[in-house]
Amino acid sequence: MAEKGVQLDRGSISCSICLDLLKDPVTIACGHSYCMNCINAHWNTEDGKKLYSCPQCRKTFRRRPVLLKNTMLADLVEQLKKTGLQAAAADHCYAGPEDVACDVCTGRRRKAFKSCLVCLISYCEKHLQPHLDVPQLKKHKLVEPSNKLQENICSRHDEVMKIFCRTDQQCICYLCLMEEHKGHDTVSAAAERTERQRELEGSRLNIQQRIQDREEDVKMLHQEVEAVNLSADKTVEDSEKIFTQLIRLLENRSSDVKQQVRSQQRTEVSRVKELQEKLEQEITELKRNDAELQKLSHTEDLNQFLHNYPSLSPLSESTGSSSINIRPLRYFEDLTASVSEVRDELQDVLREKGTNVSLTETEVDVLLSQPEPTTRAGFLEYSCDITLDPNTANTDLLLSDGNRKATLMDEQQSYSSHPDRFTGCPQVLSRESLTGRCYWEVEWDGRVDIAVAYKDISRSGSWDECEFGRNDKSWSLCCNQDYSSRFWYNNVNTPVSSSQSSRVGVYLDHRAGVLSFYSVSETMTLLRRVQTTFTQPLYAGLGFCRHGSIAELCKLK
């Protein structure tokens, strides 16, 4: 066992995070093994993402896996340590064809542990020690081993390139700065790296936000599928019950009609048979009388003829044909016509009520939102011209500049009474409704709420009913002079990123359910983004919390 163990590759029993032999090895569900401390530290950095991934295969887990020590692997590591793995590990320290080799080693060179950007030399752990001990060398910049150190040397002057030329977008040395790059816009490479690192972090935040938004979209679509399925199943079940009841009702009505027809049939047949019997009796009597008369008519004896004639029975009153009411052959056709009329009316009702399911009317809107702009120029493509509606303005607000500007005054304004006017809060709504994709900017001073709201938001009553952000009919960004901002919705407030700008841009994608607030300066800084479902058209709103506060809807076109 020991002999076979020595032949194992060190990498097969090493942690891919610390690159050392496994310590307290654990194996996760995908089959990869790590030191318990290493994988815990890695997952601690992912706690905010609510997803945990394997560093090797990137398999993700929604819940943080419970880690249990792999005792078999731990025993194997211990046995291999005792049987010569250390000697094999020593060979592992030497550089292979794909490794960065130490530039100081002679003979067989070891793997480089770090590369120095000042010395432009790669060092193994042994030869790196002076950079860790000597004060002057401690100031050098150490990075992960690299085979590309020579790319930091100017091919023309053989000097380290520590300067970045923004004009030509390339790294240069100090001699290049004095010659062909003289007069160009230059900074230190470190400063340029810091600036681009900041931009990179901003791009990453934007990408992460978009990932989060798309995950929310996927979640919403999943919920939409479940809702559609549940609604369809319930509709089919309910319609089957209704149609079953309708069929039972028709069957019952059919049975009633059948019984009614049979009952009338028996009555009519009985009446006809009764009359038929009377006629048959009359026929029998008439035949008998006829026979007697015939016999008498053949009597030759005059005396006998005259003697018997008075004794003949008189004829009974005849049942004249006029007493028999023979109707045309339409005994039950009227009833058939009535049933047919009911059928036709039912067809018309079903046709008018639209019980034939139209797929176009139940189509689910799953169109994904268009990407949100990333530059002010991109936002301005969706700019809209908005003015304030005087009929909604609280009497403490003075509107000016063509109903674009509102100021919270000490004295009340003389506005006429109107049902749309805010009476409890110093607020005002826009005259224009907002749907589709819209963008507008607000210049503010003091303490101002920049909001959007549904038209049916309460205009009076308690503050929770009518103040922007304190109910489920409005969304509000509260801006203060100390540049501390808070976002309000449904009476819940959330701190947002601080802004040093007195201008706020608002972007709305009504169909996609996206509402974003930006601080507008040289760049667009996201303050808050909301992903929801808007059920009505929205209106821009301005609210005021301090006398003298001013807000103006900016002209963007």
Disulfide bonds with the S-S distance in Angstrom:
none
